[in-house]
Amino acid sequence: MGIAHTVSTLADVVLTASLPLTADHQLVLHLFRLMPQYLKYGDLSCWDRACMEVIGDDVSPQEQLIWSIFDFARTNLYTAHNADYTQDAWNDVLTEFDKHGLPAPPLLPGALDDW
C-alpha cells in the first residue's frame, strides 16, 4: 500500500465519519478515493486537475482536513520523492484527524515510500 491507497483510505474514514460535509467536500473525497485508479492508468496529473477544480478554499475545519489530505497526496506528485517532506505532510494529516476525533488508519511498512 503506497501513498495513493493511503489517500483513498483517508477519504473513506472522512466520508464515513459524522462530519458536516458539503456536496463539493463529498465529491473531492470521492476523487481522493479514486487516486489508486488514476495511478493505475498512469495519469495522476489528471487526478490533480480534477481535484483542483472541486476543492474549495474556505477556512472551515472540514476544508482544512480535506486540504491536509490533498497536500499529503501531492507531496511528490511533480518532484522526486522526498521522505522528509512526505513525513511532514503525513504528520499534518494526523494533526487534522486528531482535531476531528477521527482514527487515522495505521500505516503499513513502506506506505510513504512509493505511490
DALIN-V243112 format. One line per field, one symbol per residue. phi: phi as a letter, one per 40 degrees, with the letter a starting at -180 (. if undefined). psi: psi as a letter, one per 30 degrees, with the letter a starting at -180 (. if undefined). Layout:
phi = ???
psi = ???
This chain:
phi = .bcccccccccdccccccbcbcccdccccccdccdccccdcgbcccddcccccbccbcbcdcccccccccccccdbcbbccbccccccccccccccccdcgcccccccdgcbcac
psi = kaeeeeeeeeeeeefflhkjkleeeeeeeeeeffeeeeeeggifeeeeeeeffekaglgleeeeeeeeeeeeegegegllkjeeeeeeeeeeeeeeeeeggkkkkkklkgfgfl.
